[in-house]
Amino acid sequence: MPAWLRYGAAAAVAALAVWVAQGWRYEARIAGMERAWAQERAELAEAARHAEAAARAEEQRRQAAIERVMQDAQKELDAALRRERAAADSRVRSAVADYAARHRCPSDPGSTASGEAAGDPIGVLAELLGELDGLAESYAAAADRARVAGFACERAYESITE
């Protein structure tokens, strides 16, 4: 076999060996990159799980704060309505009693002066005052509800922005 063929065969074998060695080196490098990417993906997934858990906890905290504000507002509204009703009842009763004491009609219907209508003006007045009190109560209740709702909205906003 001629020398140039032997040298060519040796060069081909050497090139093949270098090529195989380079392939192993690149495979090792690719495997290392795949491991690094898998580790990075796992770290990112863990960070995403922690972020999601933190977001859910914050959402639950805010919802609980809003629920507490709503419950407190409802209690305040109920108390305000009870106070308003008690005050309105007391005002109407005392006003009717005062008026009745001052303007008591004579018990004899025949003693009314000519041109005056015989009847119970105290009862008419009491009915009118009752209707007026009902209207005042509804307006006061609406104002109380609006006030309590406004304060509840402020507290809810403050609890969320803390």
C-alpha positions as CSV (number, residue, x, y, z in Angstrom):
1,M,0.0,0.0,0.0
2,P,1.4,3.3,-0.9
3,A,2.4,5.8,1.7
4,W,0.1,8.5,0.7
5,L,-2.8,6.0,1.0
6,R,-1.7,5.1,4.5
7,Y,-1.4,8.7,5.4
8,G,-4.8,9.5,3.9
9,A,-6.4,6.6,5.8
10,A,-4.7,7.7,9.0
11,A,-5.9,11.3,8.4
12,A,-9.4,9.9,7.7
13,V,-9.4,7.9,10.9
14,A,-8.1,10.9,12.9
15,A,-10.7,13.1,11.4
16,L,-13.4,10.6,12.2
17,A,-12.1,10.4,15.8
18,V,-12.1,14.2,16.1
19,W,-15.6,14.3,14.6
20,V,-16.9,11.6,17.1
21,A,-15.1,13.4,20.0
22,Q,-16.7,16.8,19.0
23,G,-20.1,15.1,18.8
24,W,-19.7,13.8,22.3
25,R,-18.6,17.2,23.5
26,Y,-21.5,18.9,21.8
27,E,-23.9,16.3,23.2
28,A,-22.5,16.9,26.7
29,R,-22.9,20.7,26.2
30,I,-26.5,20.2,24.9
31,A,-27.4,18.0,27.8
32,G,-26.0,20.6,30.3
33,M,-28.0,23.3,28.6
34,E,-31.2,21.1,28.8
35,R,-30.6,20.5,32.5
36,A,-30.1,24.2,33.1
37,W,-33.3,25.0,31.1
38,A,-35.2,22.4,33.0
39,Q,-34.0,23.8,36.3
40,E,-34.9,27.4,35.2
41,R,-38.4,26.2,34.2
42,A,-38.8,24.5,37.6
43,E,-37.7,27.7,39.4
44,L,-40.1,29.8,37.3
45,A,-42.9,27.4,37.9
46,E,-42.2,27.6,41.7
47,A,-42.1,31.4,41.6
48,A,-45.4,31.4,39.7
49,R,-47.0,29.2,42.3
50,H,-45.8,31.5,45.1
51,A,-47.0,34.6,43.3
52,E,-50.4,32.9,42.7
53,A,-50.6,31.9,46.4
54,A,-49.7,35.5,47.4
55,A,-52.3,36.9,45.1
56,R,-55.0,34.6,46.4
57,A,-54.1,35.4,50.0
58,E,-54.4,39.1,49.2
59,E,-57.7,38.6,47.5
60,Q,-59.0,36.7,50.4
61,R,-57.7,39.4,52.8
62,R,-59.5,42.1,50.8
63,Q,-62.7,40.1,50.6
64,A,-62.7,39.5,54.3
65,A,-62.1,43.2,55.0
66,I,-65.0,44.1,52.7
67,E,-67.2,41.6,54.4
68,R,-66.4,43.0,57.8
69,V,-67.1,46.5,56.6
70,M,-70.4,45.4,55.1
71,Q,-71.4,43.7,58.4
72,D,-70.4,46.7,60.4
73,A,-72.3,49.0,58.1
74,Q,-75.4,46.8,58.3
75,K,-75.2,46.9,62.1
76,E,-74.8,50.7,62.1
77,L,-77.8,51.0,59.7
78,D,-80.0,48.8,61.8
79,A,-79.0,50.8,65.0
80,A,-79.7,54.1,63.2
81,L,-83.1,52.9,62.0
82,R,-84.0,51.7,65.5
83,R,-83.0,55.1,67.0
84,E,-84.8,57.0,64.3
85,R,-88.0,55.0,64.7
86,A,-87.9,55.4,68.5
87,A,-87.3,59.1,68.2
88,A,-90.1,59.6,65.7
89,D,-92.6,57.6,67.7
90,S,-91.7,59.6,70.8
91,R,-92.0,62.9,68.9
92,V,-95.4,62.1,67.4
93,R,-96.8,60.8,70.7
94,S,-95.7,63.8,72.7
95,A,-96.9,66.2,70.0
96,V,-100.3,64.6,69.8
97,A,-100.5,64.4,73.6
98,D,-99.6,68.1,74.0
99,Y,-102.0,69.2,71.3
100,A,-104.8,67.1,72.8
101,A,-104.2,68.5,76.2
102,R,-104.3,72.1,74.9
103,H,-107.2,71.8,72.5
104,R,-109.6,69.3,74.0
105,C,-113.0,69.5,72.3
106,P,-116.2,69.7,74.4
107,S,-117.8,66.3,74.9
108,D,-121.3,67.6,73.8
109,P,-121.6,67.6,70.0
110,G,-124.5,70.0,70.3
111,S,-122.3,72.6,71.8
112,T,-120.3,73.3,68.7
113,A,-120.7,76.8,67.3
114,S,-122.7,77.3,64.2
115,G,-120.5,76.8,61.0
116,E,-118.1,74.5,62.8
117,A,-117.9,70.9,61.7
118,A,-118.6,68.5,64.4
119,G,-116.0,65.7,64.6
120,D,-112.7,64.8,66.1
121,P,-110.0,67.3,65.0
122,I,-107.6,65.6,67.4
123,G,-107.9,62.3,65.5
124,V,-107.5,64.1,62.1
125,L,-104.4,65.9,63.4
126,A,-103.0,62.6,64.8
127,E,-103.6,60.9,61.5
128,L,-101.9,63.8,59.6
129,L,-99.0,63.9,62.0
130,G,-98.7,60.1,61.7
131,E,-98.5,60.4,57.9
132,L,-96.0,63.2,58.2
133,D,-93.9,61.2,60.6
134,G,-94.0,58.3,58.2
135,L,-92.6,60.5,55.4
136,A,-90.0,62.0,57.7
137,E,-89.0,58.5,58.8
138,S,-88.6,57.3,55.2
139,Y,-86.5,60.4,54.3
140,A,-84.4,60.1,57.4
141,A,-83.9,56.3,56.8
142,A,-82.8,57.1,53.3
143,A,-80.3,59.7,54.5
144,D,-79.0,57.3,57.2
145,R,-78.6,54.5,54.6
146,A,-76.7,56.9,52.3
147,R,-74.5,58.1,55.1
148,V,-73.7,54.5,56.3
149,A,-73.1,53.4,52.8
150,G,-70.7,56.3,52.2
151,F,-68.8,55.5,55.3
152,A,-68.7,51.8,54.5
153,C,-67.4,52.6,51.0
154,E,-64.6,54.7,52.5
155,R,-63.7,52.0,55.0
156,A,-63.7,49.3,52.2
157,Y,-61.4,51.5,50.1
158,E,-59.1,52.1,53.0
159,S,-59.0,48.4,53.9
160,I,-58.1,47.5,50.3
161,T,-55.5,50.1,49.8
162,E,-53.6,49.3,53.0
